[in-house]
């Protein structure tokens, strides 16, 4: 695979839909940055995602208390773009 190709061009070479989507996202955002964060609450997660979301392609949450996970998916979709 050539590093001179855009991420979208490279995505067309993959059969894996997740890899394709991620490469297209990186091209759209003009970024390949990711962030891993050790958080303990939903409020921390949403605040961090609001702040860094426009600049990163992936946010990996290392720790989140069980009570905070209950409805995080619904709130997460709000900030996924």
N, C-alpha and C positions, 0 to 999 in steps of 0.2 A: 504494500500500500504506500502510495506516495504522500509525503508530508506536505507537498506543494498543493494538494487538492483541498478544497474547502471541506468543512465538516459535512455539509449537505451532499457534496459529491462523494465523499467517503461513505456516507450513510447508504447510498445506492448499491454499494458493494456488499452489504450485510444482509443476510437472510433473517437474522434475529430482530424482531420488531422493537424490542426494548433498546437494543444498540442503535437502531435506525432513529428512533425517537430522541434518544439522548444526544446523538450527533447533530440532529436537526435543531435541537434546543440550543446546543453550544453555538451553532452557526447563527441562529436568530439573536442570541444574547451577545454574540461576539465575545464570549468568555468560556473558559474551561475550568473556572475556579470551583472548588467544593469546600465545604466547611463541616467539620465534625465538632459537635458541642455536647458537653456534659451538663444537661439541664435537669431540674427537678420539678418544674411546674409547667402547666399549659401556658400560663401568662408569660413566662420567660421564653418559651418556644415561639409563641406568636409575636412577641416584641422583637425577638432576634430575627425571625423570618421577615417581618415587615421592614426591618432596617437593612438587612443584607440581601434579601430576596432578589431585588433587581440586578444584583451584581454577581450572583452565583448560579450554578446549574444544579447543585446538589447540596442538600443539608442533611447530614447524618446525625441523628440524635442518639447519643450513647446511653443516657439513662433518663428515664422519666417515670415518676411514681405511677403506680397502677391507677389510682383515682384520677389522674390527669389524662389518662389515655381514653377514657370513656367516650368522649365526643370530639376528640381531636381531629378525626378524619373529616368531619363536616367543616370545622373551622379551617383546617389545612387546605381544603379546596379553594377557599377564599383567597389565599395567598400564593397559590401554586403558580400563578402566571407571573 
